[in-house]
Amino acid sequence: MNDHQQAAVLDKIGMATIIMMASIFLSRITGVVREMALADLVGAGVEVDAYRVAFVLPEILNHILASGFLSVTFIPIFSRHLADGRESEGWRTFSTIMTIFGGLLLILVLAGMVLAPAIVPLLAAGRKDPHFIALAVNMTRITLPAQFFFFAGGMLMAVQYAQKRFLFPALAPLVYNIGIIAGGVLLSGRLGVAGFCWGALAGAAIGSFAVQLIGALRIGMRFRPIFDFYHPDLRRYVFLTLPLMIGLTMVFSTELFSKFFGSFLPAGAIAWIDYAMRVMLILVGFFGQAVGVASYPFMAQLAVQGRIGDLNETINKVLRYLSVVVPVSVLVVVLRHEIVRVLFQRGQFGAVDTQMTALTLACLMVGAIAFVSQTVVNRGFYATQNTLLPAVFGTLAVLASLPVYWAGLKLLGVAGVGLAISTSALIQTILLFAVWNRRSDNQGAATVYRAYAKAAVAGLAMGVLIYPAHRALRLYIDTPTLWTDLVIIGSVSAVFVLLTGLWGRFFEIEAVHYLATRMASFPLARKISSVFQRVKS
């Protein structure tokens, strides 16, 4: 690939990323509103802990069927048929997988609903309270059927991604979050926290399935039930998906272990960890998920064409762009108390909940860059249809982190669990990137390491500069209110943006330059620039 072609591909990825960043940003905003409603209405006590645990068994079913990986396992199979001009065969494959795996999932959902009283206590082994267990079992049964809609919707989104259509898939998390908020607001008065579960079920049915069905029909979806257990693409799909079904991925292990180890802490700890996770995942979604989803179809295309060198160039460049997350993480650590107070401290969510959630958030931000980067590293493997290696090495890294979880729990409590989550994520991402570099002969990996080292130094330097500014403002405004917290967040963030701009300009940081260029290309930015030019002239 020459420089012009590579620039064209990266430009398409960049524009697709900006679209996904905007849509994911909106979904994350609604996700935060969802958490705010939960905190306001029910706080961070036993009920919320049970609510969080209620999603673990559904998450296990989701993992067993690899529903969250449909885009990365099914897209290469479907794309190959499109590239070869055999679209009808692609839809036959789609119908076969949808029929067989969808039927299997329905059976597992029913089994999970029956066996929930035996399984749920094992997932939160530290809690023996019968009321807690009864709440968690009831809400687990409500949320389990949503997994069918996630699976079917994942298939429908995969065929849209394969044809580089992003609009309808981008709506799925947005509608899902709105459903949870509506369920909580409308039903929590009569049903308690279970109202949020009913909202989750409705949001999954509408956003992940009904809306995606419309999107798939618009690109010509053809489906009919096919029980062809000997279809070669079904075997290929199982071969690609099986490692993901049995392996322990970063996201799955985090969801599982945060609840399991959190159950050995006082009531409310599971909720504190989860509230902090939701804040951290805003950053992950805004950068990592957007870049990962937008870049994957292009990465898969390069892999299908056997252009591994070009694939490495793309991965390295995208990872270098993501290095900007490191200093942003430092900013979040500095502003952690203000952020948590603004988002959650109202209603049933008190000052102690704020303090513990903010502490956990600081610990989670240590590993935020790992959560962001792994979305790209993993997709390098998936683009080459190699799901075995990331599953094997990811599982080994997760198992190696178990002593870290236990030590963190015993030594530091909720903060130790947060640090263990970060440590586990860093181990997995560094290990997987090293394996990828060795397998693909990635000659440009050193540029990625240098970019992250520069970002770490810059982040620490910015932290040293903005922390005193933050402390001075906090001492000057000694009574926290919503408005004073917003003023402090805005003021410190403005200083941070200025420092980031200077860092990017004087040290020629391509990630900062790229973001600044893209933001300047927006119509509103051009309008503001033209106004300033007229004033200046």
Number of C-alpha atoms within 10 A of each C-alpha: 12 8 8 9 10 15 14 12 16 19 12 15 23 20 14 20 24 20 18 25 23 15 23 26 19 18 24 24 16 20 24 20 18 21 22 23 22 25 24 18 19 19 26 25 19 21 21 27 26 31 23 19 30 27 21 24 23 24 20 17 19 22 19 19 23 20 26 18 20 21 22 27 26 25 26 23 21 23 23 17 16 17 11 8 11 13 16 13 14 20 20 20 24 26 20 23 26 22 19 16 18 18 13 13 22 15 11 20 21 14 11 21 20 12 13 20 17 11 14 21 21 11 19 26 14 16 19 11 10 10 12 19 18 15 20 29 24 18 23 27 23 22 26 26 21 23 26 26 22 20 24 25 26 25 28 28 28 28 25 24 22 24 14 14 18 20 16 19 25 23 18 27 21 22 22 24 26 21 25 28 26 21 23 27 19 14 18 19 12 10 14 16 24 27 22 29 30 23 25 25 21 22 27 28 25 19 26 32 25 17 20 28 19 13 21 21 13 10 12 9 17 14 15 12 13 16 15 15 12 9 15 11 20 19 13 14 19 15 16 20 26 16 20 27 20 15 24 23 23 23 11 16 20 20 19 21 20 25 27 21 22 28 22 18 17 14 18 22 28 28 28 26 25 24 27 24 22 16 25 20 22 20 22 23 22 22 26 28 24 24 28 26 22 25 24 25 23 20 28 25 20 19 22 18 9 12 13 18 17 16 24 23 18 22 24 22 18 23 26 22 22 23 26 26 25 24 22 22 22 25 23 21 21 20 21 23 21 23 22 24 23 19 20 25 21 17 14 16 20 16 14 10 24 26 16 20 29 27 21 26 29 23 22 29 30 20 24 24 27 25 25 27 27 23 22 26 25 23 24 28 24 26 23 19 23 18 23 18 19 28 23 18 19 26 21 17 23 24 14 14 19 15 12 18 23 15 15 20 21 14 12 12 20 27 22 21 30 29 24 27 31 21 20 24 31 22 18 25 27 16 16 23 21 14 17 20 16 12 11 14 13 19 13 15 21 12 14 19 15 13 19 21 14 17 22 18 13 20 24 15 14 20 21 13 14 22 17 12 15 19 13 12 17 16 9 9 14 10 9 15 13 13 10 17 22 16 15 21 20 12 15 20 18 12 15 21 13 12 18 19 16 14 18 19 13 8 10 11 21 17 20 20 15 14 15 13 11 14 14 15 12 10 10 11 13 13 13 11 13 12 12 11 10 8 8 7 6
